[in-house]
Structure formats: C-alpha cells, structure tokens
C-alpha cells in the first residue's frame, strides 16, 4: 500500500537566505575576473531558470558562460575556480533553516509521513542541504538542477511521490508559490501555502505561518 508524504519547498518555506551576502559575493567574482560587477550579478539573476535545470553545465562551465556574457571572453582557471568557491561559500553560510523547521519535521515523521524537499535551484543548493543538515531530517531531496525539471511542472512532484512510493491523494505540498500549489492540487494532493510574512490576501490555498502550523494542519 502506498503511503502518505509531505513534499516541502526549500527557500522561504524551510530556509531563509541573506540575499545581500550572496549578491556581494557575486559582484566580488566579477571584480576578480575584471568584468563589470553589476553585469556579473545581473547574469547570475537572469539565468536562474536555465541554471535551475542544469542548462549551463558544471559550476565552472556556468561561471565561464556568465563571464562570457559580460566580457566576451573568459578568465583563467584559477579565477574561475575562485568564483565558484565564493559562490558556494556564500550560499553555505548565507542560508539557514528557520527555527521551527527541525521540530516540525520530526513531528511529521512521528505522524508516519515520509518527507521530501523539492526545490527549484541550481548547484549551490547541494551545499546548502549539506551545510544545514537538512538531508538528515527528510527521506528524500529532489533538486531541480539534478533532475532537469522545475515546479510548477507536475512531473517533478510526481517524481518525488514515486520515489517515496506515496499516494498523491494521501500526500501534501507545502510551498510559498501559488502556481506550485495549483500543480499539486491538480494531482489530487492537499496543499498548504507557506506565508511567513502574512502577505497573502485571500489566498487560493489554506495558508500557514510556519512549519509547525503546517504539521498541525496535516494531522
């Protein structure tokens, strides 16, 4: 018999990020390569969808692509490696789990639910998962850049459910994106909107303020 699962978004649902720290590291990378720091930052920002399905290749290939877009030429291997290091370090140190997350994950597991993180992200998030210890609190981590799928494509949700051997009708998605929740609802899943800032007006999905609230709502 297939079981019950909770699929969980990562950023702004389980984890916060220091966007200023990450932006500063990206501009610093441009300075090291002798390109316009603002151009380098903008290239990181504007390529997020391509990077989040692994479309720009390895981290080094990705950096070379961004540099090429800003300067028309690449940097030497040492500079590229330093930019990759800066990028990875800024995410590992600049992202944290919200205080309510680990206790709520433990509560969901005690309730017999299998858990998966399903995140739209690029390669940096593999380091975030390691640095935060998140993988030790869930059964599965599905990162879009590794599987070549992005929410709200329901295929990435189906993939996570299949890997967990979970029944959509007995499962839920907790996410801060209405579009992602719409996709989950179309699969027959229960949905909860993570609204940590209480910013949603008349949301189309039941809203919670933290993961403890989500765990309570799913009981």
Long-range contacts (C-beta under 8 A, 24 or more apart in sequence): 2-165, 2-166, 2-167, 2-170, 3-112, 3-113, 3-114, 3-164, 3-165, 3-166, 3-167, 3-170, 4-112, 4-113, 4-114, 4-166, 4-167, 4-170, 4-171, 5-113, 5-114, 5-115, 5-116, 5-160, 5-161, 5-164, 5-166, 5-170, 5-171, 5-172, 6-108, 6-113, 6-114, 6-115, 6-116, 6-171, 6-172, 6-173, 6-174, 6-214, 6-218, 7-116, 7-117, 7-118, 7-157, 7-160, 7-161, 7-171, 7-172, 7-173, 7-174, 7-175, 7-184, 7-189, 8-115, 8-116, 8-117, 8-118, 8-138, 8-173, 8-174, 8-175, 8-211, 9-117, 9-118, 9-119, 9-151, 9-173, 9-174, 9-175, 9-176, 9-177, 9-180, 9-194, 10-117, 10-118, 10-119, 10-121, 10-125, 10-128, 10-134, 11-95, 11-119, 11-121, 11-176, 12-176, 12-194, 12-196, 13-174, 13-175, 13-176, 13-194, 13-211, 14-97, 14-98, 14-101, 14-117, 14-134, 14-211, 15-95, 15-96, 15-97, 15-98, 15-101, 15-128, 15-132, 15-134, 16-95, 16-96, 16-98, 17-91, 17-94, 17-95, 18-94, 18-95, 21-90, 21-93, 21-94, 22-90, 22-91, 22-94, 24-90, 25-86, 25-87, 25-89, 25-90, 26-86, 26-87, 26-90, 28-86, 29-63, 29-82, 29-83, 29-86, 29-87, 30-70, 32-75, 32-79, 32-82, 32-83, 32-86, 33-67, 33-71, 33-75, 33-79, 33-80, 33-83, 34-71, 34-75, 35-67, 35-70, 35-71, 36-70, 39-69, 39-70, 40-66, 40-67, 40-70, 43-69, 43-70, 48-122, 49-150, 51-122, 51-123, 51-145, 52-120, 52-121, 52-122, 52-144, 52-145, 52-150, 53-144, 53-145, 53-148, 53-149, 53-150, 54-122, 54-123, 54-145, 54-146, 54-148, 58-123, 59-84, 59-87, 59-88, 59-123, 60-84, 62-122, 62-123, 63-87, 87-124, 88-124, 88-127, 91-124, 91-125, 91-127, 91-128, 92-127, 92-128, 92-130, 92-131, 93-131, 95-128, 95-131, 95-132, 96-132, 97-132, 97-134, 98-196, 98-210, 98-211, 100-210, 100-211, 100-212, 101-137, 101-211, 102-137, 103-212, 104-210, 104-211, 104-212, 104-214, 104-215, 105-137, 105-138, 105-211, 106-137, 107-212, 107-215, 108-215, 108-218, 109-137, 111-215, 111-218, 111-219, 113-218, 114-139, 114-140, 114-164, 114-165, 114-166, 115-139, 115-140, 116-140, 116-141, 116-142, 116-160, 116-163, 116-164, 117-141, 117-142, 118-142, 118-151, 118-156, 118-157, 118-160, 118-173, 119-143, 119-144, 120-144, 120-150, 120-151, 121-145, 139-164, 140-164, 151-175, 151-177, 151-179, 151-180, 151-183, 152-177, 152-179, 152-180, 152-182, 152-183, 153-183, 154-183, 154-184, 154-186, 154-187, 157-183, 157-184, 157-187, 157-189, 158-187, 161-187, 172-218, 174-208, 174-211, 174-214, 178-203, 178-204, 178-205, 181-205, 190-218, 192-217, 192-218
